[in-house]
Amino acid sequence: MSPDLDYARLRRSFEYFAEHYAPAALMTPAQSALSVAIADFVEGTQDFCKERVLEIDRDLQKRDAYTLSFLRERFTRDQQDKWLIRRT
């Protein structure tokens, strides 16, 4: 997980995606793999239209969670690769 992200906000973002897009059976081991789970959800939203992304952003803002737009910047595969390169 990127060290500059607030865990509580990240978790609230995850909870939103889990509540709206994940079957209940996938939830039990998610705490230990929060970053992977968020990245998977974010990747699954790549075909969402702009209006849907803005709607999700508003819902997440109401929860004081990171928006989908923000998470897309941080958790797309290209961004993860850049972050890993910077760390090494």
N, C-alpha and C positions, 0 to 999 in steps of 0.2 A: 504494500500500500504506500502511496506517495506520502511522505512524512508531513507535508504542508497541508493536508486535508484534515478537517475536524471529523473525528470518528463518529460522534453522535449525529452530525448532519448527514454523513455518508450512510449511516445505518438507517436514518429516516428515509433517505432516498431509496435504499434497498427495500425497506418495508413497503413503500408505495408500489414499487415494481412487483414485489412478491404478491401483494394483495390484489393487484390488477391483472397480472400476466403469468403467474406461476401456479401450477397445481400444488396443493397443500403438501403432497408427499415429498416435494423437493426442499422443504424448508428446514428440516432438522439439522443437517450438517452445515448450513449456510454461514453460521457465525465464524467458523474457522477459515472460510474462503470468501470473505466479503468482497474483496477486490475482484476476484475472478467472477463472482456472481454478478457484480455491478457491470463489469466489462461485457459479460455475456448478454445481459439485458440491454445495455447500450448498443451493442452490435446488432441485436435483434430489432432495434428501432431505426436502422439506417434507411429503410424504405418508407418511414412515416412522412406524411406531407407536412409542410411548414405549419399549417393550422393545428394539426394534431400535436406537434412538438410544443407549440405555444400553449395549447390547452394543458398538456402535461406539466410544462414549466409553471403555469399558474397554480395548478394543484400542489406541486411540490413546494412552491413559495409559501402557500398557505400553511404547510406543515413545517415551515422553517427548515426545509431540506435543500440540498443542492439540486439545482434544476437539471433537467435532461440536457439542455444546451451546454451547461457548464460541464456535466459529466461526459458529454460527447467530446469536448475538448481534451479532457483528462484521460479518458479510458478507451479511445479508439485504438486499434492495433498500432497505427502509425505513431501515435503519441506515446504509447507504452514503449515502443521500440526506441524512440528518441530518449525517453527517460532512462531506460536501461543503459543506453550508450553513454549518457552523461554520468551515470553512476560508476561506470567501469573506467 
